[in-house]
Amino acid sequence: MTIPKSWLIGIAVAVLLLAALGGYEALQAHDALLKADGVQAVQEQKAKADQAVKDQAKEDQVKIDAALQSALSSIDKQRTIIVTPQQAAAVANTLPNLPQQVTVQQVPAVPATATTPAQEATSQIVIPAADIPAFQKYKLDCDESNAKLTACTLNAAKSEIIQTATDDQLKAMTVERDTWRTAAKGGTWLKRTWNVVKFAAPIAGGAYLAGRLSK
């Protein structure tokens, strides 16, 4: 069976059109894949860096929690101790940069009079006037530390919110990457099928027209 010349011309035109369209589609797919791979590489590096930061932060948190529990336990034990004037003076003298030592002074008993009752002998702590600035500084330093601790706690909560938002952004970019990959492969099955039909229709029409004109 001899194939009509018009059909050969139509087939040749169709092949050329398909080749041109195929090359164009391949170029678009290649560019899309390159972009997708670039996005993926950046996100993988960021994910590794974020994971390293998280792991280190978790280790630091364990150490901080252990130190805090030890300090709190020591403070709780001290709360149950009945402090004598001598012990209080000894603790006060551990404060840094005290110009003079805090001392304990014995106050003798005072017998009763016609107008005042009797007073038993007692001990009292004597804080030299020169030590007052050091005690004031210690108190203000404690207030400053408490203020910083409160701010640190609030910042930690905000950091958790920021981390959650960062994770959400990463998920969104991952979806974007996957979308690019799907697009690079021609989209979904229905979309690829429609693309074939969409491009095949004009090619078939061109081939038919070319065959008609060659008669």
C-alpha positions in Angstrom: 0.0 0.0 0.0 1.5 3.3 -1.1 1.2 6.1 1.5 0.0 9.3 -0.1 2.5 12.1 -0.3 0.1 14.4 1.5 0.0 12.0 4.5 3.8 11.9 4.5 4.0 15.7 4.6 1.4 15.8 7.4 3.3 13.2 9.4 6.5 15.1 9.0 5.0 18.3 10.1 3.4 16.6 13.1 6.8 15.0 14.1 8.5 18.4 13.9 5.9 20.1 16.0 6.0 17.3 18.6 9.8 17.5 18.7 9.7 21.3 19.2 7.1 21.0 21.9 8.9 18.2 23.5 12.1 20.2 23.6 10.3 23.2 25.1 8.6 21.0 27.8 11.9 19.3 28.6 13.7 22.7 29.0 10.9 23.9 31.4 11.0 20.7 33.4 14.8 21.0 33.7 14.6 24.6 34.9 11.9 23.7 37.4 13.9 20.7 38.7 17.0 22.9 39.2 15.0 25.4 41.2 13.3 22.7 43.2 16.7 21.1 44.0 18.1 24.5 45.0 15.3 25.1 47.4 15.6 21.6 48.8 19.4 22.0 49.4 19.0 25.3 51.2 16.2 23.9 53.4 18.1 20.8 54.2 21.1 22.9 55.4 18.8 25.1 57.4 17.1 22.1 58.9 20.5 20.6 60.0 21.6 23.9 61.5 18.3 24.3 63.3 18.5 20.8 64.6 22.1 21.4 65.9 20.9 24.5 67.7 18.0 22.7 69.2 20.1 19.7 70.4 22.6 22.1 72.1 19.8 24.1 73.7 18.3 20.9 75.1 21.6 19.8 76.6 22.0 23.3 78.1 18.5 23.1 79.5 19.2 19.8 81.2 22.3 21.3 82.9 20.5 24.5 83.9 17.6 22.5 85.4 20.0 20.3 87.3 21.8 23.3 88.7 18.5 25.0 89.6 17.2 22.0 91.4 20.4 21.7 93.4 20.2 25.4 94.4 16.5 25.2 95.3 17.1 22.1 97.4 19.9 23.9 99.3 17.7 27.0 99.9 14.8 24.8 101.1 17.1 23.2 103.7 18.2 26.5 104.9 14.6 27.6 105.4 14.1 24.9 108.1 17.2 26.0 110.1 16.6 28.1 113.1 19.2 30.9 112.7 20.9 32.2 115.8 22.3 35.7 115.9 25.8 34.2 115.6 24.8 32.2 112.5 23.1 35.3 110.9 26.3 37.3 111.5 28.4 34.6 110.0 26.2 34.5 106.9 26.2 38.3 106.6 30.0 38.4 106.8 30.1 36.2 103.6 28.8 39.2 101.6 31.6 40.6 99.4 33.4 43.9 100.1 32.1 44.5 103.6 34.3 47.3 105.1 33.7 46.0 108.6 32.6 42.7 110.1 29.1 42.2 111.4 29.2 41.3 115.1 27.0 39.9 117.8 26.6 42.0 120.9 25.4 40.7 124.2 22.7 42.8 125.9 22.7 42.2 129.7 19.5 41.7 131.6 17.7 44.7 132.9 15.9 44.5 136.2 12.4 45.8 136.6 11.7 49.2 137.9 8.7 51.0 139.1 7.8 52.0 135.6 9.3 49.3 133.3 9.2 45.6 133.3 12.3 43.4 133.6 14.2 42.5 130.4 16.1 39.2 129.9 19.6 39.1 128.6 19.6 38.9 124.7 22.0 38.9 121.8 21.7 41.4 119.0 23.4 41.8 115.6 25.4 44.9 115.2 25.8 46.1 111.6 28.3 48.8 111.2 27.1 51.9 109.4 30.0 51.5 106.9 28.4 48.1 105.8 25.1 49.7 104.9 26.1 50.5 101.2 27.3 46.9 100.7 24.0 45.5 102.0 22.1 47.9 99.8 24.1 46.9 96.8 23.5 43.2 97.5 19.7 43.8 97.8 19.6 45.8 94.5 21.7 43.2 92.7 19.1 40.6 93.8 16.3 42.8 92.5 18.2 43.1 89.2 18.7 39.4 88.9 15.0 38.7 89.6 14.1 41.3 86.9 16.4 39.6 84.4 15.1 36.2 85.3 11.5 37.3 84.7 12.5 38.8 81.3 14.4 35.6 80.4 11.3 33.5 81.2 9.1 35.7 79.1 11.7 35.6 76.2 11.8 31.8 76.4 8.1 31.7 75.8 8.4 34.0 72.9 11.3 32.0 71.5 9.0 28.9 71.5 6.4 30.9 69.5 9.1 32.0 67.1 10.4 28.4 66.7 6.9 27.2 66.0 6.4 29.9 63.3 9.8 28.9 61.8 8.7 25.2 61.6 5.5 26.3 59.9 7.5 28.3 57.4 9.7 25.3 56.7 6.6 23.2 56.1 5.2 25.8 53.7 8.5 25.9 51.8 8.6 22.1 51.6 5.1 22.2 50.1 6.3 24.8 47.6 9.3 22.5 46.7 7.0 19.6 46.2 4.7 21.7 44.0 7.7 22.6 41.8 8.6 19.0 41.5 5.1 18.1 40.5 5.1 21.0 38.0 8.4 19.9 36.6 7.0 16.4 35.9 4.1 17.9 34.1 1.7 18.2 37.0 -0.8 15.6 38.1 -2.0 12.7 35.9 -5.1 14.6 34.8 -3.1 17.7 33.9 -0.5 15.7 31.9 -3.4 14.0 30.1 -5.0 17.3 29.3 -1.6 18.7 28.1 -1.2 15.7 25.7 -4.7 16.3 24.3 -4.2 20.1 24.1 -1.0 19.8 22.1 -2.0 16.8 20.0 -5.2 18.6 18.7 -3.4 21.4 16.9 -0.7 19.0 15.6 -3.3 16.7 14.2 -5.1 19.7 12.7 -1.9 21.0 11.2 -1.1 17.6 9.7 -4.6 17.3 8.2 -4.4 20.8 6.8 -1.0 20.2 5.3 -2.3 17.0 3.7 -5.2 18.9 2.2 -3.1 21.6 0.8 -0.6 19.2 -0.8 -3.3 17.6 -2.9 
